[in-house]
């Protein structure tokens, strides 16, 4: 009984310490498209269901398809606004990393723009590469 109680308390204490940690700039920027990606997948599932049930090009499929575009576009626009504010704040706090931050931001914007279509994997890889370059630059400081 004591061991399980001790394990529970230890786990709770560790989780509290982790939960209280402020996410890094890269984690925040990566989280914004992740949310939109989840939205895109959820809406794409509805498009596939409409396609199976009513056929591609049907009224129900078209409505689901256009709703997916609207949902993802709204999420992307919101993420861009939040990301822009995060980017400006990070450049202000880390002016020596301005070039690396700009490269990552450009890749991030490209990735967000392509969350709407099905060609997002190549843009995600490009963003991840630029984020890794920024991590390497930060680690070398």
GROMACS elastic network, one bead per residue, 0.5 to 0.9 nm:
[ bonds ]
;  ai    aj funct       b0    kb
    1     4     6  0.53585   500
    1     5     6  0.61856   500
    1     6     6  0.85436   500
    2     5     6  0.50255   500
    2     6     6  0.59203   500
    2     7     6  0.84177   500
    3     6     6  0.50449   500
    3     7     6  0.60110   500
    3     8     6  0.85023   500
    4     8     6  0.60602   500
    4     9     6  0.85641   500
    5     8     6  0.50675   500
    5     9     6  0.61617   500
    5    10     6  0.85185   500
    6     9     6  0.51180   500
    6    10     6  0.60118   500
    6    11     6  0.84696   500
    7    10     6  0.50700   500
    7    11     6  0.60092   500
    7    12     6  0.84526   500
    8    11     6  0.51182   500
    8    12     6  0.60489   500
    8    13     6  0.85517   500
    9    12     6  0.50329   500
    9    13     6  0.60928   500
    9    14     6  0.85941   500
   10    13     6  0.51007   500
   10    14     6  0.61642   500
   10    15     6  0.85102   500
   11    14     6  0.51382   500
   11    15     6  0.59975   500
   11    16     6  0.84623   500
   12    15     6  0.50911   500
   12    16     6  0.60350   500
   12    17     6  0.85970   500
   13    16     6  0.51369   500
   13    17     6  0.62849   500
   13    18     6  0.87270   500
   14    17     6  0.51455   500
   14    18     6  0.62595   500
   14    19     6  0.85438   500
   15    18     6  0.50590   500
   15    19     6  0.58860   500
   15    20     6  0.84416   500
   16    19     6  0.50463   500
   16    20     6  0.60659   500
   16    21     6  0.87361   500
   17    20     6  0.53287   500
   17    21     6  0.65797   500
   18    21     6  0.53406   500
   18    22     6  0.87342   500
   19    22     6  0.80127   500
   23    26     6  0.80440   500
   23    27     6  0.57966   500
   23    28     6  0.62831   500
   24    27     6  0.50930   500
   24    28     6  0.62099   500
   24    29     6  0.86010   500
   25    28     6  0.51546   500
   25    29     6  0.61493   500
   25    30     6  0.85146   500
   25    86     6  0.73771   500
   25    87     6  0.82832   500
   25    90     6  0.73027   500
   26    29     6  0.50800   500
   26    30     6  0.59502   500
   26    31     6  0.84149   500
   26   131     6  0.68282   500
   26   134     6  0.86450   500
   26   135     6  0.82473   500
   27    30     6  0.50671   500
   27    31     6  0.59850   500
   27    32     6  0.88220   500
   28    31     6  0.51142   500
   28    32     6  0.65939   500
   28    83     6  0.83045   500
   28    86     6  0.81995   500
   29    32     6  0.55744   500
   29    33     6  0.74479   500
   29    79     6  0.87723   500
   29    82     6  0.88037   500
   29    83     6  0.63091   500
   29    86     6  0.77664   500
   29    87     6  0.85857   500
   29   105     6  0.87919   500
   29   108     6  0.78484   500
   30    33     6  0.60217   500
   30    34     6  0.64317   500
   30   108     6  0.83153   500
   30   128     6  0.87321   500
   30   131     6  0.89398   500
   31    35     6  0.63302   500
   31    36     6  0.88742   500
   32    35     6  0.54844   500
   32    36     6  0.67614   500
   32    37     6  0.88188   500
   32    75     6  0.88046   500
   32    76     6  0.83866   500
   32    78     6  0.89183   500
   32    79     6  0.55840   500
   32    80     6  0.84438   500
   32    82     6  0.81517   500
   32    83     6  0.75780   500
   32   112     6  0.88333   500
   33    37     6  0.59244   500
   33    38     6  0.85589   500
   33    75     6  0.85387   500
   33    76     6  0.73729   500
   33    79     6  0.69831   500
   33   108     6  0.83874   500
   33   111     6  0.78158   500
   33   112     6  0.61208   500
   33   115     6  0.77964   500
   34    38     6  0.62407   500
   34    39     6  0.86474   500
   35    38     6  0.52173   500
   35    39     6  0.63733   500
   35    40     6  0.87017   500
   35    75     6  0.79865   500
   35    79     6  0.88214   500
   36    40     6  0.60881   500
   36    41     6  0.86203   500
   36    71     6  0.86481   500
   36    72     6  0.61291   500
   36    73     6  0.87195   500
   36    74     6  0.89824   500
   36    75     6  0.56195   500
   36    76     6  0.64422   500
   36    79     6  0.80076   500
   36   112     6  0.82532   500
   36   115     6  0.73407   500
   36   116     6  0.89365   500
   37    41     6  0.61767   500
   37    42     6  0.86004   500
   37    72     6  0.79677   500
   37   115     6  0.65053   500
   37   116     6  0.87375   500
   38    41     6  0.51308   500
   38    42     6  0.61831   500
   38    43     6  0.86052   500
   39    42     6  0.51689   500
   39    43     6  0.61782   500
   39    44     6  0.84724   500
   39    68     6  0.83172   500
   39    71     6  0.72810   500
   39    72     6  0.65043   500
   39    75     6  0.80020   500
   40    43     6  0.52023   500
   40    44     6  0.59080   500
   40    45     6  0.85495   500
   40    68     6  0.66321   500
   40    69     6  0.81631   500
   40    71     6  0.76067   500
   40    72     6  0.57880   500
   40   115     6  0.73982   500
   40   116     6  0.73080   500
   41    45     6  0.61872   500
   41    46     6  0.88129   500
   42    45     6  0.52682   500
   42    46     6  0.67745   500
   42    68     6  0.85427   500
   43    46     6  0.51093   500
   43    47     6  0.64544   500
   43    48     6  0.88279   500
   43    64     6  0.74553   500
   43    65     6  0.79994   500
   43    67     6  0.76628   500
   43    68     6  0.50275   500
   43    69     6  0.85254   500
   43    71     6  0.78793   500
   43    72     6  0.84594   500
   44    48     6  0.62196   500
   44    49     6  0.85572   500
   44    64     6  0.81629   500
   44    65     6  0.75669   500
   44    68     6  0.65721   500
   45    48     6  0.51192   500
   45    49     6  0.61675   500
   45    50     6  0.86466   500
   46    49     6  0.50152   500
   46    50     6  0.61786   500
   46    51     6  0.85477   500
   46    61     6  0.85057   500
   46    64     6  0.63310   500
   46    65     6  0.82243   500
   46    68     6  0.83248   500
   47    50     6  0.51449   500
   47    51     6  0.61375   500
   47    52     6  0.87008   500
   47    56     6  0.89195   500
   47    60     6  0.85303   500
   47    61     6  0.58834   500
   47    62     6  0.81195   500
   47    63     6  0.84630   500
   47    64     6  0.51070   500
   47    65     6  0.55609   500
   47    67     6  0.89845   500
   47    68     6  0.76728   500
   48    52     6  0.61701   500
   48    53     6  0.85439   500
   48    56     6  0.87093   500
   48    61     6  0.79562   500
   48    64     6  0.87853   500
   48    65     6  0.89960   500
   49    52     6  0.51873   500
   49    53     6  0.60910   500
   49    54     6  0.83306   500
   49    61     6  0.82349   500
   50    53     6  0.51220   500
   50    54     6  0.55574   500
   50    55     6  0.67746   500
   50    56     6  0.76880   500
   50    58     6  0.82453   500
   50    60     6  0.59891   500
   50    62     6  0.85703   500
   50    64     6  0.70609   500
   50    65     6  0.89456   500
   51    54     6  0.54335   500
   51    57     6  0.78055   500
   51    58     6  0.76845   500
   51    60     6  0.80675   500
   51    61     6  0.55484   500
   52    55     6  0.56743   500
   52    56     6  0.77518   500
   52    61     6  0.89803   500
   53    60     6  0.89761   500
   53    61     6  0.87976   500
   54    57     6  0.84609   500
   54    58     6  0.60694   500
   54    59     6  0.81514   500
   54    60     6  0.67864   500
   54    61     6  0.68867   500
   55    58     6  0.56667   500
   55    59     6  0.89780   500
   55    60     6  0.85029   500
   55    61     6  0.69060   500
   56    59     6  0.87664   500
   56    60     6  0.88353   500
   56    61     6  0.59479   500
   56    62     6  0.78012   500
   57    60     6  0.81741   500
   57    61     6  0.59743   500
   57    62     6  0.59921   500
   58    61     6  0.51172   500
   58    62     6  0.60341   500
   58    63     6  0.85438   500
   59    62     6  0.50847   500
   59    63     6  0.61402   500
   59    64     6  0.86252   500
   60    63     6  0.51557   500
   60    64     6  0.61943   500
   60    65     6  0.85196   500
   61    64     6  0.51408   500
   61    65     6  0.59828   500
   61    66     6  0.85933   500
   62    66     6  0.60856   500
   62    67     6  0.83500   500
   63    66     6  0.53102   500
   63    67     6  0.59502   500
   63    68     6  0.85128   500
   64    67     6  0.50385   500
   64    68     6  0.60972   500
   64    69     6  0.87264   500
   65    68     6  0.51920   500
   65    69     6  0.65025   500
   65    70     6  0.88601   500
   66    69     6  0.50356   500
   66    70     6  0.62274   500
   66    71     6  0.86366   500
   67    70     6  0.50509   500
   67    71     6  0.60981   500
   67    72     6  0.85734   500
   68    71     6  0.52043   500
   68    72     6  0.61398   500
   68    73     6  0.83895   500
   68   116     6  0.84209   500
   69    72     6  0.53355   500
   69    73     6  0.58888   500
   69    74     6  0.84684   500
   69   116     6  0.63328   500
   69   117     6  0.84700   500
   70    73     6  0.51143   500
   70    74     6  0.60583   500
   70    75     6  0.85575   500
   71    74     6  0.52820   500
   71    75     6  0.62625   500
   71    76     6  0.86548   500
   72    75     6  0.50173   500
   72    76     6  0.59941   500
   72    77     6  0.85088   500
   72   115     6  0.73663   500
   72   116     6  0.59433   500
   73    76     6  0.50342   500
   73    77     6  0.60809   500
   73    78     6  0.85598   500
   73   113     6  0.85204   500
   73   115     6  0.85326   500
   73   116     6  0.65938   500
   74    77     6  0.51939   500
   74    78     6  0.62297   500
   74    79     6  0.85925   500
   75    78     6  0.51298   500
   75    79     6  0.60637   500
   75    80     6  0.85888   500
   76    80     6  0.60701   500
   76    81     6  0.86907   500
   76   112     6  0.60818   500
   76   113     6  0.71990   500
   76   115     6  0.78158   500
   76   116     6  0.82292   500
   77    80     6  0.51414   500
   77    81     6  0.64727   500
   77    82     6  0.88598   500
   77   112     6  0.87843   500
   78    81     6  0.52770   500
   78    82     6  0.64026   500
   78    83     6  0.85558   500
   79    82     6  0.51203   500
   79    83     6  0.58311   500
   79    84     6  0.83655   500
   79   112     6  0.81092   500
   80    84     6  0.58907   500
   80    85     6  0.85998   500
   80   109     6  0.73076   500
   80   112     6  0.78202   500
   81    84     6  0.52081   500
   81    85     6  0.65113   500
   81    86     6  0.87988   500
   82    85     6  0.53120   500
   82    86     6  0.62988   500
   82    87     6  0.86377   500
   83    87     6  0.59208   500
   83    88     6  0.85186   500
   83   105     6  0.83601   500
   83   108     6  0.88767   500
   83   109     6  0.88634   500
   84    87     6  0.50349   500
   84    88     6  0.61747   500
   84    89     6  0.85845   500
   84   105     6  0.84647   500
   85    88     6  0.52476   500
   85    89     6  0.61979   500
   85    90     6  0.85975   500
   86    89     6  0.51821   500
   86    90     6  0.61061   500
   86    91     6  0.86356   500
   87    90     6  0.51251   500
   87    91     6  0.61350   500
   87    92     6  0.85523   500
   87   101     6  0.74636   500
   87   102     6  0.83007   500
   87   105     6  0.71906   500
   88    91     6  0.51847   500
   88    92     6  0.61682   500
   88    93     6  0.86699   500
   89    92     6  0.50983   500
   89    93     6  0.62365   500
   89    94     6  0.85432   500
   90    93     6  0.50496   500
   90    94     6  0.57961   500
   90    95     6  0.79674   500
   90    97     6  0.88889   500
   90    98     6  0.86345   500
   90   101     6  0.79850   500
   91    94     6  0.50550   500
   91    95     6  0.51817   500
   91    96     6  0.82027   500
   91    97     6  0.71235   500
   91    98     6  0.56969   500
   91   101     6  0.70370   500
   91   102     6  0.85650   500
   92    95     6  0.57756   500
   92    98     6  0.87109   500
   93    96     6  0.89517   500
   94    97     6  0.56137   500
   94    98     6  0.69647   500
   94   101     6  0.89153   500
   95    98     6  0.52015   500
   95    99     6  0.87422   500
   96    99     6  0.78887   500
   96   100     6  0.89300   500
   97   100     6  0.54222   500
   97   101     6  0.59392   500
   97   102     6  0.84518   500
   97   134     6  0.79575   500
   97   137     6  0.77874   500
   97   138     6  0.80011   500
   98   101     6  0.50869   500
   98   102     6  0.59748   500
   98   103     6  0.86159   500
   99   102     6  0.51124   500
   99   103     6  0.62681   500
   99   104     6  0.87022   500
  100   103     6  0.51038   500
  100   104     6  0.62160   500
  100   105     6  0.85173   500
  100   130     6  0.76858   500
  100   131     6  0.85349   500
  100   133     6  0.72621   500
  100   134     6  0.55683   500
  100   137     6  0.78229   500
  101   104     6  0.51448   500
  101   105     6  0.60082   500
  101   106     6  0.86256   500
  101   130     6  0.86506   500
  101   131     6  0.85016   500
  101   134     6  0.68080   500
  102   106     6  0.61506   500
  102   107     6  0.86281   500
  103   106     6  0.52924   500
  103   107     6  0.63559   500
  103   108     6  0.85641   500
  103   127     6  0.89069   500
  103   130     6  0.64768   500
  103   131     6  0.86648   500
  103   134     6  0.86510   500
  104   107     6  0.51424   500
  104   108     6  0.59668   500
  104   109     6  0.85987   500
  104   126     6  0.89047   500
  104   127     6  0.63847   500
  104   128     6  0.84187   500
  104   129     6  0.84295   500
  104   131     6  0.57512   500
  104   133     6  0.83491   500
  104   134     6  0.72933   500
  105   109     6  0.61234   500
  105   110     6  0.86154   500
  105   127     6  0.82809   500
  105   130     6  0.85467   500
  105   131     6  0.89363   500
  106   109     6  0.51812   500
  106   110     6  0.63385   500
  106   111     6  0.86852   500
  106   127     6  0.82903   500
  107   110     6  0.50934   500
  107   111     6  0.61648   500
  107   112     6  0.86478   500
  107   123     6  0.72061   500
  107   124     6  0.81889   500
  107   126     6  0.62328   500
  107   128     6  0.83962   500
  107   129     6  0.88682   500
  107   130     6  0.68931   500
  107   131     6  0.87667   500
  108   111     6  0.50453   500
  108   112     6  0.61949   500
  108   113     6  0.86153   500
  108   123     6  0.81372   500
  108   124     6  0.79213   500
  108   126     6  0.83565   500
  108   127     6  0.53828   500
  108   128     6  0.85842   500
  108   130     6  0.86025   500
  108   131     6  0.88472   500
  109   112     6  0.50789   500
  109   113     6  0.61315   500
  109   114     6  0.87137   500
  109   127     6  0.86518   500
  110   113     6  0.50908   500
  110   114     6  0.63692   500
  110   115     6  0.88503   500
  110   120     6  0.89810   500
  110   123     6  0.63448   500
  110   124     6  0.84780   500
  110   126     6  0.87926   500
  110   127     6  0.80028   500
  111   114     6  0.52954   500
  111   115     6  0.64187   500
  111   120     6  0.63851   500
  111   121     6  0.82996   500
  111   122     6  0.82608   500
  111   124     6  0.54350   500
  111   125     6  0.86372   500
  111   126     6  0.78973   500
  111   127     6  0.65822   500
  112   115     6  0.52597   500
  112   116     6  0.77606   500
  112   120     6  0.82086   500
  112   123     6  0.83396   500
  112   124     6  0.85578   500
  113   116     6  0.64949   500
  113   117     6  0.82812   500
  113   120     6  0.84530   500
  113   123     6  0.89766   500
  114   117     6  0.53946   500
  114   118     6  0.73377   500
  114   119     6  0.62454   500
  114   120     6  0.50092   500
  114   121     6  0.86662   500
  114   123     6  0.70729   500
  114   124     6  0.88207   500
  115   118     6  0.70508   500
  115   119     6  0.75316   500
  115   120     6  0.53640   500
  115   121     6  0.87902   500
  115   123     6  0.88179   500
  115   124     6  0.89867   500
  116   119     6  0.84617   500
  116   120     6  0.79162   500
  117   120     6  0.66756   500
  118   121     6  0.80247   500
  119   122     6  0.67403   500
  119   123     6  0.75947   500
  120   123     6  0.53016   500
  120   124     6  0.60431   500
  120   125     6  0.87287   500
  121   125     6  0.62251   500
  121   126     6  0.86583   500
  122   125     6  0.52061   500
  122   126     6  0.63384   500
  122   127     6  0.87396   500
  123   127     6  0.61676   500
  123   128     6  0.85678   500
  124   127     6  0.50672   500
  124   128     6  0.61125   500
  124   129     6  0.85890   500
  125   128     6  0.50137   500
  125   129     6  0.61214   500
  125   130     6  0.86791   500
  126   129     6  0.51419   500
  126   130     6  0.63698   500
  126   131     6  0.86721   500
  127   130     6  0.51773   500
  127   131     6  0.61289   500
  127   132     6  0.85884   500
  128   132     6  0.61014   500
  128   133     6  0.86428   500
  129   132     6  0.50756   500
  129   133     6  0.63210   500
  129   134     6  0.87509   500
  130   133     6  0.50137   500
  130   134     6  0.62979   500
  130   135     6  0.86512   500
  131   134     6  0.50588   500
  131   135     6  0.61802   500
  131   136     6  0.86343   500
  132   136     6  0.61226   500
  132   137     6  0.85793   500
  133   136     6  0.50864   500
  133   137     6  0.62388   500
  133   138     6  0.86670   500
  134   137     6  0.50467   500
  134   138     6  0.61561   500
  134   139     6  0.85199   500
  135   138     6  0.50825   500
  135   139     6  0.60157   500
  135   140     6  0.85773   500
  136   139     6  0.50321   500
  136   140     6  0.61831   500
  136   141     6  0.88878   500
  137   140     6  0.51865   500
  137   141     6  0.66713   500
  138   141     6  0.54042   500
